[in-house]
Amino acid sequence: MNLEITGTGSCIPELRVPNEDFIANKFYTREGALIDQPGEETIRKFEEITGIRERRYAKPEQQTSDLATIAAQRAIEDSGVEPEALDGIIVAHNFGNIPHGKIQSDILPSLATRVKHDLKIKNPNCIAFDILYGCPGWVQAMILAYNYILAGQGKRYLVIGAETLSRKVDKHDRDSMIFSDGAGAAVVEAIDKDLKKGILSTASQTFTEEEAYFLDYGESYNPEAGHDTRYIKMQGSKIYQFALTHVPAAMKICLDRSGVSINQVKKVLIHQANEKMDEAIIKRFFRLYKTPAPEGIMPMSIHLLGNSSVATVPTLLDLLRKGQLEGHDDLKEGDIILLASVGAGMSINAITYRV
């Protein structure tokens, strides 16, 4: 029995937000000191480090669950599966629905329940639940669906990653420019075939000794902004070093479990967090096999879409499968791809997959 992705879909919000929109922002350090440099210089350095030129934000009337539903509908249509035949819906997110202009998250009912409702699925045996696992949430939700199916709990799961991070950022924190909104989804099914395809292996890790609070909640860096609202805060340099140290090793664990050679890997789809960090991770991963990283091995969407957390990997996969990534050929039957992510927790995971 193979566990294959039979359909993908994504929802890339229409509202484009270029770096130039942040020129007039007043940015402060973690200690609350005003960063006294021209806005143009701030965004120039930001783009050099992250590779981000623009990002997408949801429209004011859109919620995270709305983006999730759009991506889900597209994935279902792509798969050809009848919605009533789904055995489960898993939604990975971090902050639930956040109405525009509000500060309180809404996760009652769960986003998965809302998506099932919006899809008009009546089947009570189609379970619907959310997971919170930081940026690696969608990959972990895929691993959950994989294990549910292997355990005999159904044959078809809809797995979604959705986020509206633009509503949880401190506009006085330079890191706010990294985050974006979006959703990606996939249908994974059990299919009887002689040729081994689909998910070949998985790996997951969580580091909490010193790393647990590298990403957390905190007050605005602007000391005059008040203390009633808390925002996403991250220790960028520590996360960077953590990722370079641990992500390549976790990816190697995953690939080695599959029995696939490094030379067979066609593409590596890694969480779109920071261009320089992702490039360094890929180089170190291939170095573990004493081979250079091939040209074009790592598709990127961060330049125009930013970091949409749980939505980055499924969105990237959808764009790649549908030939919408410039410079990257369509995936062909038999191609080996590696999906990997890292984020709050601090957690890492990976999947080896044969198309």
C-alpha positions in Angstrom: 0.0 0.0 0.0 1.3 3.4 -1.0 0.4 6.7 0.7 0.3 9.2 -2.1 -0.5 12.9 -2.5 -3.2 12.9 -5.1 -4.1 16.6 -5.2 -2.7 19.9 -4.0 -4.0 23.4 -3.8 -2.9 26.8 -2.4 -4.4 30.2 -1.6 -2.0 33.0 -2.2 -3.6 36.3 -1.1 -4.0 39.0 -3.6 -2.7 41.9 -1.5 0.9 42.5 -2.4 3.1 44.3 0.2 6.5 45.3 -1.2 9.4 46.2 1.1 9.0 49.9 0.2 5.8 49.9 2.3 8.0 49.6 5.4 10.2 52.6 4.7 8.3 55.0 7.0 8.1 52.5 9.9 9.9 53.3 13.1 11.9 50.3 14.2 13.3 49.6 17.7 15.8 47.2 19.1 14.8 44.4 21.6 15.9 46.8 24.3 13.5 49.5 23.2 16.1 51.9 21.5 15.1 53.6 18.3 17.0 52.3 15.3 18.4 55.6 13.8 19.0 54.8 10.2 17.1 55.7 6.9 14.2 53.3 6.1 15.7 52.6 2.7 18.9 51.3 4.4 16.8 49.1 6.7 14.9 47.4 3.9 18.0 47.0 1.8 19.8 45.1 4.5 16.6 43.1 5.2 16.3 42.0 1.5 20.0 41.1 1.4 19.6 38.7 4.4 16.2 37.2 3.8 15.8 37.4 0.0 12.2 38.8 0.5 11.2 41.6 -1.9 7.5 41.5 -1.2 4.9 39.4 0.7 1.2 38.7 0.6 -1.5 39.8 3.1 -5.0 38.6 3.4 -7.8 41.1 2.7 -9.4 42.6 5.8 -12.6 40.5 5.4 -10.6 37.2 5.0 -9.8 34.9 8.0 -7.3 32.1 8.2 -10.0 29.6 7.9 -11.2 31.3 4.7 -7.7 30.9 3.1 -7.7 27.3 4.3 -11.0 26.5 2.7 -9.9 28.0 -0.7 -6.7 25.9 -0.7 -8.7 22.8 0.4 -11.3 23.2 -2.4 -8.5 23.4 -4.9 -6.7 20.4 -3.5 -9.9 18.3 -3.5 -10.7 19.3 -7.1 -7.1 18.5 -8.1 -7.4 15.0 -6.5 -10.8 14.1 -7.9 -11.9 12.8 -4.5 -15.5 13.3 -3.4 -15.4 15.5 -0.3 -17.8 13.1 1.5 -15.2 10.3 1.0 -12.6 12.1 3.2 -11.8 10.3 6.4 -10.2 13.4 8.1 -9.3 17.0 7.8 -6.2 18.3 9.7 -5.4 22.0 9.8 -2.0 23.2 10.9 -1.8 26.8 12.1 -0.5 28.8 15.0 -2.9 31.6 15.9 -6.4 30.6 14.6 -8.6 33.2 13.1 -7.7 36.8 13.9 -10.3 39.3 12.8 -8.7 42.3 11.0 -8.0 45.0 13.6 -8.4 42.7 16.6 -5.9 41.2 18.9 -7.6 38.1 20.1 -7.3 34.7 18.4 -10.4 32.7 17.7 -10.0 28.9 17.7 -13.4 27.9 18.9 -14.6 25.9 17.0 -11.3 24.6 15.5 -10.3 25.8 12.1 -10.7 22.2 10.8 -14.3 22.2 11.9 -14.9 25.5 10.1 -13.3 24.2 7.0 -15.4 21.0 7.1 -18.5 23.2 7.6 -17.5 25.5 4.7 -16.9 22.5 2.4 -20.4 21.3 3.4 -19.2 17.8 4.3 -21.9 16.0 6.2 -20.1 12.7 6.9 -19.7 12.5 10.7 -16.9 9.9 10.3 -14.7 12.6 8.6 -12.9 13.8 11.7 -11.6 17.4 11.8 -8.9 18.7 14.2 -6.1 21.2 14.4 -2.5 20.9 15.3 -0.1 23.6 16.7 3.5 22.7 15.8 5.0 26.0 14.8 6.2 26.5 11.2 6.7 22.7 10.7 3.0 22.2 11.4 1.9 21.1 7.9 4.7 18.6 7.5 3.8 17.2 10.9 0.1 17.1 10.0 1.1 15.1 6.9 3.1 12.7 9.1 0.0 12.4 11.4 -2.3 11.6 8.4 0.3 9.0 7.3 0.3 7.3 10.6 -3.5 7.5 10.9 -3.8 5.7 7.6 -1.2 3.1 8.5 -3.1 2.4 11.7 -6.3 1.7 9.8 -8.0 5.0 10.6 -9.3 5.7 7.1 -7.8 6.0 3.7 -8.1 9.7 2.7 -7.0 12.8 4.5 -7.1 16.5 3.7 -4.1 18.2 5.2 -4.0 22.0 5.3 -1.5 24.7 6.5 -2.9 28.2 6.9 -1.9 31.4 8.6 -2.5 35.2 8.8 0.7 36.2 10.5 0.4 39.8 9.3 -2.1 40.2 12.2 0.3 39.0 14.9 3.4 41.2 14.1 4.8 44.2 15.9 5.2 46.9 13.2 8.1 48.3 15.3 10.1 45.1 15.0 12.2 44.5 11.9 11.3 40.9 11.9 7.7 41.9 11.1 8.8 42.3 7.5 9.5 38.5 7.2 6.0 37.3 7.9 3.1 36.9 5.5 -0.3 35.2 5.0 -1.4 32.2 2.9 -2.6 28.6 2.8 -1.6 25.3 1.2 -3.3 21.9 1.2 -2.9 18.4 0.0 -5.0 15.2 -0.2 -3.1 12.1 0.8 -4.6 8.7 0.0 -3.8 5.0 0.5 -3.4 3.4 -3.0 -2.7 -0.2 -3.8 0.2 -0.4 -6.2 3.1 -2.8 -6.6 5.6 0.0 -7.3 6.6 1.8 -4.0 5.6 5.4 -4.3 4.4 8.2 -2.1 5.7 8.7 1.5 8.8 6.6 1.9 10.0 7.8 5.3 9.6 10.5 7.9 11.5 12.1 10.8 10.5 14.5 13.6 12.5 16.1 16.4 11.8 18.7 19.2 14.6 20.5 21.1 13.5 22.2 24.3 16.6 22.3 26.6 17.8 25.8 25.6 15.8 26.2 22.4 12.1 26.2 23.6 11.7 30.0 23.7 13.7 31.0 20.6 10.3 31.9 19.2 7.6 33.2 21.6 5.3 36.1 22.5 6.4 39.5 23.7 5.5 43.2 23.9 6.1 45.7 21.2 9.7 46.9 21.0 8.3 50.5 21.0 8.4 51.4 24.7 5.5 53.8 24.2 3.2 51.2 22.5 1.6 50.0 25.7 1.6 46.6 27.4 -1.8 45.2 26.4 -0.9 43.4 23.2 1.7 40.7 22.6 3.3 39.8 19.3 5.5 37.1 17.6 9.0 37.5 18.8 12.1 35.6 17.7 15.8 35.4 18.5 16.9 35.4 14.9 20.6 34.7 15.3 19.9 31.8 17.7 17.3 30.3 15.3 19.8 30.6 12.4 22.5 28.7 14.2 20.0 26.1 15.5 18.7 25.5 12.0 22.2 25.1 10.5 23.3 22.8 13.2 20.2 20.5 13.5 18.1 20.6 10.3 20.6 19.0 7.9 21.1 16.1 10.4 17.3 15.5 10.7 17.0 15.5 6.9 19.7 12.9 6.7 17.9 10.7 9.3 14.8 10.9 7.1 16.5 10.2 3.8 18.6 7.3 5.3 15.4 5.7 6.6 14.0 5.7 3.1 16.9 3.7 1.6 17.1 6.3 -1.2 20.5 7.6 -2.4 21.3 11.3 -2.1 22.0 11.2 -5.8 18.4 10.3 -6.5 17.0 13.4 -4.8 15.4 15.7 -7.5 14.2 18.6 -5.3 14.3 19.7 -1.7 11.3 21.7 -0.6 12.3 23.4 2.6 10.3 25.9 4.8 10.7 29.3 3.3 12.0 31.2 6.3 15.1 33.0 5.2 16.9 32.6 1.8 20.5 32.6 3.2 19.6 30.2 6.0 17.8 27.8 3.6 20.8 27.9 1.2 23.2 27.2 4.1 21.0 24.3 5.3 21.0 22.7 1.8 24.8 23.0 1.4 25.3 21.4 4.9 22.9 18.6 4.1 24.6 17.6 0.9 28.0 18.0 2.7 26.9 15.2 5.1 27.0 13.0 2.0 30.3 14.5 0.8 28.7 15.8 -2.3 27.9 19.4 -3.5 24.3 20.5 -3.7 23.2 20.3 -7.3 22.2 23.5 -9.1 18.4 24.1 -8.9 17.8 21.5 -6.2 15.9 24.0 -3.9 12.9 25.8 -5.4 12.1 29.2 -3.7 9.0 31.2 -3.2 10.1 33.5 -0.4 11.2 36.3 -2.7 7.6 37.2 -3.5 5.5 35.4 -0.9 7.5 35.9 2.3 7.3 33.5 5.2 3.7 32.2 5.7 4.8 29.7 8.3 2.8 26.4 7.9 1.7 27.4 4.4 5.1 27.7 2.9 5.9 24.0 2.1 2.4 23.0 0.8 2.2 26.2 -1.3 5.7 25.5 -2.7 4.7 21.9 -3.5 1.5 23.0 -5.2 3.4 25.5 -7.4 6.0 23.0 -8.3 3.5 20.2 -9.1 1.6 22.6 -11.4 4.6 24.0 -13.2 4.3 27.5 -11.8 7.8 27.9 -10.5 10.0 29.6 -13.1 13.2 27.7 -13.8 11.9 24.4 -12.4 10.6 21.5 -14.5 7.4 19.7 -13.6 7.8 16.7 -11.3 7.8 13.4 -13.1 6.8 10.0 -12.0 9.5 8.4 -10.0 11.2 11.6 -8.9 12.4 11.8 -5.3 11.7 14.9 -3.3 12.4 15.8 0.3 10.1 18.0 2.3 11.6 19.7 5.4 10.7 22.4 8.0 11.9 24.0 11.2 10.3 26.4 13.6 8.9 27.3 17.0 9.2 24.6 19.6 12.0 24.3 18.4 10.9 21.5 16.1 12.2 19.9 12.9 10.7 17.4 10.6 11.1 15.9 7.1 9.4 13.5 4.6 11.0 11.5 1.8 8.5 11.2 -1.1 8.6 9.4 -4.4 6.3 11.1 -7.0 
